[in-house]
């Protein structure tokens, strides 16, 4: 679990208008899977029109992934420049990253997930995955961080990967930890 002041490639403390000496306390994570019921409140903000060109139903994909993970969040679909600025300000790393996760600013408020369009596009292409599937994976990953999971050690990483795969399977997204199936020779186009 990431604590205020700690860093990880995809998790940053929520920006605070107060002095850094004030310590925030994270609400306890639910003990297991979120029981079925009404979807938790969440908002999806598309701040870069490129998201709709890359993933025509980006908001619905984001909402479905967050709901499946039981996340109560605000999701910002941003551009690389915005994420780079936030990453530099909040983590001291002057480069874009795929996703930033912010703890709730106060108990009872939603956490925040910010995604970078260009980084997501490049990662999806490199992994030969659909951008919508990669978006869903990153949101589930961030939601699990907000629920207190981490991947700093090998055992934690494996448990988190398995949890991601279970949540993604519920919404029809292939396991991101398995390599894509090779194209059979009979399906390959002749040269």
Biotite code that builds the C-alpha atoms (Angstrom):
import biotite.structure as struc

atoms = struc.array([
    struc.Atom([0.000, 0.000, 0.000], chain_id="A", res_id=1, res_name="UNK", atom_name="CA", element="C"),
    struc.Atom([1.326, 3.429, -0.868], chain_id="A", res_id=2, res_name="UNK", atom_name="CA", element="C"),
    struc.Atom([1.331, 5.951, 1.929], chain_id="A", res_id=3, res_name="UNK", atom_name="CA", element="C"),
    struc.Atom([1.454, 9.739, 1.624], chain_id="A", res_id=4, res_name="UNK", atom_name="CA", element="C"),
    struc.Atom([4.870, 10.783, 0.457], chain_id="A", res_id=5, res_name="UNK", atom_name="CA", element="C"),
    struc.Atom([5.696, 7.362, -1.033], chain_id="A", res_id=6, res_name="UNK", atom_name="CA", element="C"),
    struc.Atom([5.938, 6.813, -4.759], chain_id="A", res_id=7, res_name="UNK", atom_name="CA", element="C"),
    struc.Atom([5.340, 4.033, -7.208], chain_id="A", res_id=8, res_name="UNK", atom_name="CA", element="C"),
    struc.Atom([5.134, 4.088, -11.008], chain_id="A", res_id=9, res_name="UNK", atom_name="CA", element="C"),
    struc.Atom([1.381, 4.511, -10.890], chain_id="A", res_id=10, res_name="UNK", atom_name="CA", element="C"),
    struc.Atom([0.372, 5.791, -7.476], chain_id="A", res_id=11, res_name="UNK", atom_name="CA", element="C"),
    struc.Atom([0.833, 9.268, -6.084], chain_id="A", res_id=12, res_name="UNK", atom_name="CA", element="C"),
    struc.Atom([-0.538, 10.894, -2.948], chain_id="A", res_id=13, res_name="UNK", atom_name="CA", element="C"),
    struc.Atom([-3.526, 13.152, -3.443], chain_id="A", res_id=14, res_name="UNK", atom_name="CA", element="C"),
    struc.Atom([-2.515, 16.798, -3.832], chain_id="A", res_id=15, res_name="UNK", atom_name="CA", element="C"),
    struc.Atom([-3.156, 18.666, -0.578], chain_id="A", res_id=16, res_name="UNK", atom_name="CA", element="C"),
    struc.Atom([-3.745, 22.379, -0.137], chain_id="A", res_id=17, res_name="UNK", atom_name="CA", element="C"),
    struc.Atom([-2.597, 22.070, 3.500], chain_id="A", res_id=18, res_name="UNK", atom_name="CA", element="C"),
    struc.Atom([0.886, 21.769, 4.936], chain_id="A", res_id=19, res_name="UNK", atom_name="CA", element="C"),
    struc.Atom([2.661, 18.478, 4.171], chain_id="A", res_id=20, res_name="UNK", atom_name="CA", element="C"),
    struc.Atom([2.960, 17.713, 7.896], chain_id="A", res_id=21, res_name="UNK", atom_name="CA", element="C"),
    struc.Atom([-0.732, 16.772, 7.996], chain_id="A", res_id=22, res_name="UNK", atom_name="CA", element="C"),
    struc.Atom([-1.046, 13.014, 7.648], chain_id="A", res_id=23, res_name="UNK", atom_name="CA", element="C"),
    struc.Atom([-4.032, 11.542, 5.841], chain_id="A", res_id=24, res_name="UNK", atom_name="CA", element="C"),
    struc.Atom([-5.503, 8.247, 6.924], chain_id="A", res_id=25, res_name="UNK", atom_name="CA", element="C"),
    struc.Atom([-6.790, 5.891, 4.253], chain_id="A", res_id=26, res_name="UNK", atom_name="CA", element="C"),
    struc.Atom([-10.180, 4.309, 4.974], chain_id="A", res_id=27, res_name="UNK", atom_name="CA", element="C"),
    struc.Atom([-9.896, 0.540, 5.464], chain_id="A", res_id=28, res_name="UNK", atom_name="CA", element="C"),
    struc.Atom([-10.159, -1.568, 2.329], chain_id="A", res_id=29, res_name="UNK", atom_name="CA", element="C"),
    struc.Atom([-13.112, -3.919, 2.064], chain_id="A", res_id=30, res_name="UNK", atom_name="CA", element="C"),
    struc.Atom([-12.191, -7.422, 3.285], chain_id="A", res_id=31, res_name="UNK", atom_name="CA", element="C"),
    struc.Atom([-13.026, -9.128, -0.020], chain_id="A", res_id=32, res_name="UNK", atom_name="CA", element="C"),
    struc.Atom([-14.879, -8.696, -3.265], chain_id="A", res_id=33, res_name="UNK", atom_name="CA", element="C"),
    struc.Atom([-17.458, -5.932, -3.316], chain_id="A", res_id=34, res_name="UNK", atom_name="CA", element="C"),
    struc.Atom([-20.938, -7.422, -2.882], chain_id="A", res_id=35, res_name="UNK", atom_name="CA", element="C"),
    struc.Atom([-23.360, -7.045, -5.777], chain_id="A", res_id=36, res_name="UNK", atom_name="CA", element="C"),
    struc.Atom([-25.621, -4.045, -5.603], chain_id="A", res_id=37, res_name="UNK", atom_name="CA", element="C"),
    struc.Atom([-25.933, -0.574, -7.042], chain_id="A", res_id=38, res_name="UNK", atom_name="CA", element="C"),
    struc.Atom([-22.858, 0.745, -8.805], chain_id="A", res_id=39, res_name="UNK", atom_name="CA", element="C"),
    struc.Atom([-20.656, 2.956, -6.645], chain_id="A", res_id=40, res_name="UNK", atom_name="CA", element="C"),
    struc.Atom([-20.769, 6.656, -7.496], chain_id="A", res_id=41, res_name="UNK", atom_name="CA", element="C"),
    struc.Atom([-18.143, 7.603, -10.020], chain_id="A", res_id=42, res_name="UNK", atom_name="CA", element="C"),
    struc.Atom([-17.441, 10.192, -12.684], chain_id="A", res_id=43, res_name="UNK", atom_name="CA", element="C"),
    struc.Atom([-15.547, 9.967, -15.958], chain_id="A", res_id=44, res_name="UNK", atom_name="CA", element="C"),
    struc.Atom([-14.140, 13.173, -17.425], chain_id="A", res_id=45, res_name="UNK", atom_name="CA", element="C"),
    struc.Atom([-12.792, 13.165, -20.977], chain_id="A", res_id=46, res_name="UNK", atom_name="CA", element="C"),
    struc.Atom([-10.274, 16.022, -21.043], chain_id="A", res_id=47, res_name="UNK", atom_name="CA", element="C"),
    struc.Atom([-8.710, 15.072, -24.382], chain_id="A", res_id=48, res_name="UNK", atom_name="CA", element="C"),
    struc.Atom([-10.820, 14.466, -27.504], chain_id="A", res_id=49, res_name="UNK", atom_name="CA", element="C"),
    struc.Atom([-8.251, 11.926, -28.694], chain_id="A", res_id=50, res_name="UNK", atom_name="CA", element="C"),
    struc.Atom([-9.729, 9.399, -26.243], chain_id="A", res_id=51, res_name="UNK", atom_name="CA", element="C"),
    struc.Atom([-12.962, 9.268, -28.224], chain_id="A", res_id=52, res_name="UNK", atom_name="CA", element="C"),
    struc.Atom([-11.037, 8.758, -31.461], chain_id="A", res_id=53, res_name="UNK", atom_name="CA", element="C"),
    struc.Atom([-8.926, 5.949, -29.976], chain_id="A", res_id=54, res_name="UNK", atom_name="CA", element="C"),
    struc.Atom([-11.731, 4.301, -27.991], chain_id="A", res_id=55, res_name="UNK", atom_name="CA", element="C"),
    struc.Atom([-15.157, 5.399, -29.269], chain_id="A", res_id=56, res_name="UNK", atom_name="CA", element="C"),
    struc.Atom([-16.914, 4.405, -26.017], chain_id="A", res_id=57, res_name="UNK", atom_name="CA", element="C"),
    struc.Atom([-14.087, 5.427, -23.668], chain_id="A", res_id=58, res_name="UNK", atom_name="CA", element="C"),
    struc.Atom([-16.401, 6.711, -20.931], chain_id="A", res_id=59, res_name="UNK", atom_name="CA", element="C"),
    struc.Atom([-18.469, 3.510, -20.917], chain_id="A", res_id=60, res_name="UNK", atom_name="CA", element="C"),
    struc.Atom([-15.320, 1.359, -20.896], chain_id="A", res_id=61, res_name="UNK", atom_name="CA", element="C"),
    struc.Atom([-13.876, 3.345, -17.976], chain_id="A", res_id=62, res_name="UNK", atom_name="CA", element="C"),
    struc.Atom([-17.146, 3.241, -16.044], chain_id="A", res_id=63, res_name="UNK", atom_name="CA", element="C"),
    struc.Atom([-17.575, -0.517, -16.608], chain_id="A", res_id=64, res_name="UNK", atom_name="CA", element="C"),
    struc.Atom([-14.019, -1.281, -15.418], chain_id="A", res_id=65, res_name="UNK", atom_name="CA", element="C"),
    struc.Atom([-14.287, 0.928, -12.327], chain_id="A", res_id=66, res_name="UNK", atom_name="CA", element="C"),
    struc.Atom([-17.683, -0.518, -11.411], chain_id="A", res_id=67, res_name="UNK", atom_name="CA", element="C"),
    struc.Atom([-16.420, -4.098, -11.831], chain_id="A", res_id=68, res_name="UNK", atom_name="CA", element="C"),
    struc.Atom([-13.530, -3.279, -9.493], chain_id="A", res_id=69, res_name="UNK", atom_name="CA", element="C"),
    struc.Atom([-15.900, -1.732, -6.942], chain_id="A", res_id=70, res_name="UNK", atom_name="CA", element="C"),
    struc.Atom([-14.143, 1.616, -7.212], chain_id="A", res_id=71, res_name="UNK", atom_name="CA", element="C"),
    struc.Atom([-15.597, 4.865, -6.049], chain_id="A", res_id=72, res_name="UNK", atom_name="CA", element="C"),
    struc.Atom([-13.511, 7.227, -8.161], chain_id="A", res_id=73, res_name="UNK", atom_name="CA", element="C"),
    struc.Atom([-13.276, 10.154, -10.471], chain_id="A", res_id=74, res_name="UNK", atom_name="CA", element="C"),
    struc.Atom([-11.511, 9.134, -13.679], chain_id="A", res_id=75, res_name="UNK", atom_name="CA", element="C"),
    struc.Atom([-9.765, 11.760, -15.796], chain_id="A", res_id=76, res_name="UNK", atom_name="CA", element="C"),
    struc.Atom([-8.932, 10.704, -19.354], chain_id="A", res_id=77, res_name="UNK", atom_name="CA", element="C"),
    struc.Atom([-6.177, 13.221, -20.065], chain_id="A", res_id=78, res_name="UNK", atom_name="CA", element="C"),
    struc.Atom([-3.358, 13.829, -22.509], chain_id="A", res_id=79, res_name="UNK", atom_name="CA", element="C"),
    struc.Atom([0.321, 13.088, -21.889], chain_id="A", res_id=80, res_name="UNK", atom_name="CA", element="C"),
    struc.Atom([1.116, 16.744, -21.192], chain_id="A", res_id=81, res_name="UNK", atom_name="CA", element="C"),
    struc.Atom([-1.383, 16.919, -18.332], chain_id="A", res_id=82, res_name="UNK", atom_name="CA", element="C"),
    struc.Atom([-0.155, 13.652, -16.807], chain_id="A", res_id=83, res_name="UNK", atom_name="CA", element="C"),
    struc.Atom([3.460, 14.753, -17.192], chain_id="A", res_id=84, res_name="UNK", atom_name="CA", element="C"),
    struc.Atom([2.687, 17.986, -15.335], chain_id="A", res_id=85, res_name="UNK", atom_name="CA", element="C"),
    struc.Atom([0.916, 16.106, -12.518], chain_id="A", res_id=86, res_name="UNK", atom_name="CA", element="C"),
    struc.Atom([3.677, 13.496, -12.338], chain_id="A", res_id=87, res_name="UNK", atom_name="CA", element="C"),
    struc.Atom([6.325, 16.236, -12.038], chain_id="A", res_id=88, res_name="UNK", atom_name="CA", element="C"),
    struc.Atom([4.351, 18.190, -9.447], chain_id="A", res_id=89, res_name="UNK", atom_name="CA", element="C"),
    struc.Atom([3.268, 15.264, -7.278], chain_id="A", res_id=90, res_name="UNK", atom_name="CA", element="C"),
    struc.Atom([6.071, 12.725, -7.707], chain_id="A", res_id=91, res_name="UNK", atom_name="CA", element="C"),
    struc.Atom([9.057, 14.742, -8.924], chain_id="A", res_id=92, res_name="UNK", atom_name="CA", element="C"),
    struc.Atom([9.222, 12.792, -12.202], chain_id="A", res_id=93, res_name="UNK", atom_name="CA", element="C"),
    struc.Atom([9.111, 15.049, -15.246], chain_id="A", res_id=94, res_name="UNK", atom_name="CA", element="C"),
    struc.Atom([7.660, 12.540, -17.699], chain_id="A", res_id=95, res_name="UNK", atom_name="CA", element="C"),
    struc.Atom([4.251, 11.132, -18.486], chain_id="A", res_id=96, res_name="UNK", atom_name="CA", element="C"),
    struc.Atom([3.219, 7.801, -17.025], chain_id="A", res_id=97, res_name="UNK", atom_name="CA", element="C"),
    struc.Atom([0.325, 5.554, -17.962], chain_id="A", res_id=98, res_name="UNK", atom_name="CA", element="C"),
    struc.Atom([-1.801, 6.148, -14.865], chain_id="A", res_id=99, res_name="UNK", atom_name="CA", element="C"),
    struc.Atom([-1.674, 8.151, -11.650], chain_id="A", res_id=100, res_name="UNK", atom_name="CA", element="C"),
    struc.Atom([-3.794, 7.145, -8.672], chain_id="A", res_id=101, res_name="UNK", atom_name="CA", element="C"),
    struc.Atom([-4.701, 9.607, -5.943], chain_id="A", res_id=102, res_name="UNK", atom_name="CA", element="C"),
    struc.Atom([-6.053, 8.653, -2.539], chain_id="A", res_id=103, res_name="UNK", atom_name="CA", element="C"),
    struc.Atom([-9.358, 10.275, -1.567], chain_id="A", res_id=104, res_name="UNK", atom_name="CA", element="C"),
    struc.Atom([-8.663, 13.820, -0.320], chain_id="A", res_id=105, res_name="UNK", atom_name="CA", element="C"),
    struc.Atom([-10.923, 13.170, 2.698], chain_id="A", res_id=106, res_name="UNK", atom_name="CA", element="C"),
    struc.Atom([-12.881, 10.229, 4.123], chain_id="A", res_id=107, res_name="UNK", atom_name="CA", element="C"),
    struc.Atom([-16.080, 9.604, 2.201], chain_id="A", res_id=108, res_name="UNK", atom_name="CA", element="C"),
    struc.Atom([-14.821, 11.264, -0.981], chain_id="A", res_id=109, res_name="UNK", atom_name="CA", element="C"),
    struc.Atom([-13.817, 9.348, -4.113], chain_id="A", res_id=110, res_name="UNK", atom_name="CA", element="C"),
    struc.Atom([-10.241, 8.648, -5.124], chain_id="A", res_id=111, res_name="UNK", atom_name="CA", element="C"),
    struc.Atom([-8.912, 9.874, -8.445], chain_id="A", res_id=112, res_name="UNK", atom_name="CA", element="C"),
    struc.Atom([-7.448, 8.037, -11.423], chain_id="A", res_id=113, res_name="UNK", atom_name="CA", element="C"),
    struc.Atom([-5.712, 9.997, -14.190], chain_id="A", res_id=114, res_name="UNK", atom_name="CA", element="C"),
    struc.Atom([-4.710, 8.301, -17.460], chain_id="A", res_id=115, res_name="UNK", atom_name="CA", element="C"),
    struc.Atom([-2.403, 9.491, -20.255], chain_id="A", res_id=116, res_name="UNK", atom_name="CA", element="C"),
    struc.Atom([-3.718, 8.942, -23.784], chain_id="A", res_id=117, res_name="UNK", atom_name="CA", element="C"),
    struc.Atom([-0.392, 8.736, -25.654], chain_id="A", res_id=118, res_name="UNK", atom_name="CA", element="C"),
    struc.Atom([1.240, 6.418, -23.121], chain_id="A", res_id=119, res_name="UNK", atom_name="CA", element="C"),
    struc.Atom([-1.796, 4.118, -23.107], chain_id="A", res_id=120, res_name="UNK", atom_name="CA", element="C"),
    struc.Atom([-1.865, 4.076, -26.923], chain_id="A", res_id=121, res_name="UNK", atom_name="CA", element="C"),
    struc.Atom([1.864, 3.194, -27.156], chain_id="A", res_id=122, res_name="UNK", atom_name="CA", element="C"),
    struc.Atom([1.654, 0.502, -24.455], chain_id="A", res_id=123, res_name="UNK", atom_name="CA", element="C"),
    struc.Atom([-1.400, -1.118, -26.053], chain_id="A", res_id=124, res_name="UNK", atom_name="CA", element="C"),
    struc.Atom([0.320, -1.195, -29.460], chain_id="A", res_id=125, res_name="UNK", atom_name="CA", element="C"),
    struc.Atom([3.547, -2.612, -27.997], chain_id="A", res_id=126, res_name="UNK", atom_name="CA", element="C"),
    struc.Atom([1.600, -5.349, -26.190], chain_id="A", res_id=127, res_name="UNK", atom_name="CA", element="C"),
    struc.Atom([-0.643, -6.003, -29.209], chain_id="A", res_id=128, res_name="UNK", atom_name="CA", element="C"),
    struc.Atom([-3.726, -5.329, -27.104], chain_id="A", res_id=129, res_name="UNK", atom_name="CA", element="C"),
    struc.Atom([-6.889, -3.415, -27.852], chain_id="A", res_id=130, res_name="UNK", atom_name="CA", element="C"),
    struc.Atom([-6.678, 0.104, -26.391], chain_id="A", res_id=131, res_name="UNK", atom_name="CA", element="C"),
    struc.Atom([-10.074, -0.395, -24.707], chain_id="A", res_id=132, res_name="UNK", atom_name="CA", element="C"),
    struc.Atom([-8.778, -3.535, -22.983], chain_id="A", res_id=133, res_name="UNK", atom_name="CA", element="C"),
    struc.Atom([-5.640, -1.731, -21.821], chain_id="A", res_id=134, res_name="UNK", atom_name="CA", element="C"),
    struc.Atom([-7.753, 1.165, -20.517], chain_id="A", res_id=135, res_name="UNK", atom_name="CA", element="C"),
    struc.Atom([-9.900, -1.269, -18.536], chain_id="A", res_id=136, res_name="UNK", atom_name="CA", element="C"),
    struc.Atom([-6.774, -2.983, -17.164], chain_id="A", res_id=137, res_name="UNK", atom_name="CA", element="C"),
    struc.Atom([-5.178, 0.272, -15.998], chain_id="A", res_id=138, res_name="UNK", atom_name="CA", element="C"),
    struc.Atom([-8.391, 1.389, -14.289], chain_id="A", res_id=139, res_name="UNK", atom_name="CA", element="C"),
    struc.Atom([-8.774, -1.946, -12.495], chain_id="A", res_id=140, res_name="UNK", atom_name="CA", element="C"),
    struc.Atom([-5.088, -1.786, -11.506], chain_id="A", res_id=141, res_name="UNK", atom_name="CA", element="C"),
    struc.Atom([-5.508, 1.725, -10.093], chain_id="A", res_id=142, res_name="UNK", atom_name="CA", element="C"),
    struc.Atom([-8.742, 0.767, -8.315], chain_id="A", res_id=143, res_name="UNK", atom_name="CA", element="C"),
    struc.Atom([-6.957, -2.109, -6.587], chain_id="A", res_id=144, res_name="UNK", atom_name="CA", element="C"),
    struc.Atom([-4.281, 0.333, -5.409], chain_id="A", res_id=145, res_name="UNK", atom_name="CA", element="C"),
    struc.Atom([-7.018, 2.536, -3.957], chain_id="A", res_id=146, res_name="UNK", atom_name="CA", element="C"),
    struc.Atom([-8.398, -0.541, -2.179], chain_id="A", res_id=147, res_name="UNK", atom_name="CA", element="C"),
    struc.Atom([-5.010, -1.035, -0.510], chain_id="A", res_id=148, res_name="UNK", atom_name="CA", element="C"),
    struc.Atom([-3.333, -3.590, -2.770], chain_id="A", res_id=149, res_name="UNK", atom_name="CA", element="C"),
    struc.Atom([0.244, -3.164, -3.958], chain_id="A", res_id=150, res_name="UNK", atom_name="CA", element="C"),
    struc.Atom([2.857, -4.952, -6.029], chain_id="A", res_id=151, res_name="UNK", atom_name="CA", element="C"),
    struc.Atom([6.099, -3.958, -4.336], chain_id="A", res_id=152, res_name="UNK", atom_name="CA", element="C"),
    struc.Atom([7.036, -7.555, -3.494], chain_id="A", res_id=153, res_name="UNK", atom_name="CA", element="C"),
    struc.Atom([6.751, -10.709, -5.602], chain_id="A", res_id=154, res_name="UNK", atom_name="CA", element="C"),
    struc.Atom([3.898, -12.284, -3.604], chain_id="A", res_id=155, res_name="UNK", atom_name="CA", element="C"),
    struc.Atom([1.932, -9.051, -3.599], chain_id="A", res_id=156, res_name="UNK", atom_name="CA", element="C"),
    struc.Atom([2.490, -8.623, -7.329], chain_id="A", res_id=157, res_name="UNK", atom_name="CA", element="C"),
    struc.Atom([1.172, -12.095, -8.103], chain_id="A", res_id=158, res_name="UNK", atom_name="CA", element="C"),
    struc.Atom([-1.908, -11.620, -5.897], chain_id="A", res_id=159, res_name="UNK", atom_name="CA", element="C"),
    struc.Atom([-2.625, -8.271, -7.543], chain_id="A", res_id=160, res_name="UNK", atom_name="CA", element="C"),
    struc.Atom([-2.218, -9.733, -11.048], chain_id="A", res_id=161, res_name="UNK", atom_name="CA", element="C"),
    struc.Atom([-4.657, -12.523, -10.191], chain_id="A", res_id=162, res_name="UNK", atom_name="CA", element="C"),
    struc.Atom([-7.170, -10.026, -8.778], chain_id="A", res_id=163, res_name="UNK", atom_name="CA", element="C"),
    struc.Atom([-6.867, -7.892, -11.931], chain_id="A", res_id=164, res_name="UNK", atom_name="CA", element="C"),
    struc.Atom([-7.432, -10.936, -14.151], chain_id="A", res_id=165, res_name="UNK", atom_name="CA", element="C"),
    struc.Atom([-10.548, -11.966, -12.159], chain_id="A", res_id=166, res_name="UNK", atom_name="CA", element="C"),
    struc.Atom([-12.114, -8.498, -12.360], chain_id="A", res_id=167, res_name="UNK", atom_name="CA", element="C"),
    struc.Atom([-11.286, -8.129, -16.055], chain_id="A", res_id=168, res_name="UNK", atom_name="CA", element="C"),
    struc.Atom([-12.744, -11.571, -16.843], chain_id="A", res_id=169, res_name="UNK", atom_name="CA", element="C"),
    struc.Atom([-16.080, -10.427, -15.370], chain_id="A", res_id=170, res_name="UNK", atom_name="CA", element="C"),
    struc.Atom([-16.265, -7.701, -18.028], chain_id="A", res_id=171, res_name="UNK", atom_name="CA", element="C"),
    struc.Atom([-14.962, -9.807, -20.897], chain_id="A", res_id=172, res_name="UNK", atom_name="CA", element="C"),
    struc.Atom([-11.414, -8.436, -21.057], chain_id="A", res_id=173, res_name="UNK", atom_name="CA", element="C"),
    struc.Atom([-8.651, -11.015, -21.681], chain_id="A", res_id=174, res_name="UNK", atom_name="CA", element="C"),
    struc.Atom([-6.064, -11.655, -18.983], chain_id="A", res_id=175, res_name="UNK", atom_name="CA", element="C"),
    struc.Atom([-3.340, -9.019, -19.548], chain_id="A", res_id=176, res_name="UNK", atom_name="CA", element="C"),
    struc.Atom([-0.739, -11.262, -17.906], chain_id="A", res_id=177, res_name="UNK", atom_name="CA", element="C"),
    struc.Atom([-1.008, -13.939, -20.581], chain_id="A", res_id=178, res_name="UNK", atom_name="CA", element="C"),
    struc.Atom([0.746, -13.300, -23.887], chain_id="A", res_id=179, res_name="UNK", atom_name="CA", element="C"),
    struc.Atom([-1.552, -12.839, -26.886], chain_id="A", res_id=180, res_name="UNK", atom_name="CA", element="C"),
    struc.Atom([-2.239, -16.020, -28.809], chain_id="A", res_id=181, res_name="UNK", atom_name="CA", element="C"),
    struc.Atom([-0.041, -16.384, -31.904], chain_id="A", res_id=182, res_name="UNK", atom_name="CA", element="C"),
    struc.Atom([-1.711, -16.163, -35.284], chain_id="A", res_id=183, res_name="UNK", atom_name="CA", element="C"),
    struc.Atom([-2.028, -19.706, -36.674], chain_id="A", res_id=184, res_name="UNK", atom_name="CA", element="C"),
    struc.Atom([-0.154, -20.262, -39.968], chain_id="A", res_id=185, res_name="UNK", atom_name="CA", element="C"),
    struc.Atom([-3.423, -21.038, -41.774], chain_id="A", res_id=186, res_name="UNK", atom_name="CA", element="C"),
    struc.Atom([-4.777, -17.590, -40.799], chain_id="A", res_id=187, res_name="UNK", atom_name="CA", element="C"),
    struc.Atom([-1.648, -15.737, -41.934], chain_id="A", res_id=188, res_name="UNK", atom_name="CA", element="C"),
    struc.Atom([-1.952, -13.835, -45.175], chain_id="A", res_id=189, res_name="UNK", atom_name="CA", element="C"),
    struc.Atom([0.111, -15.090, -48.110], chain_id="A", res_id=190, res_name="UNK", atom_name="CA", element="C"),
    struc.Atom([3.010, -12.849, -49.058], chain_id="A", res_id=191, res_name="UNK", atom_name="CA", element="C"),
])
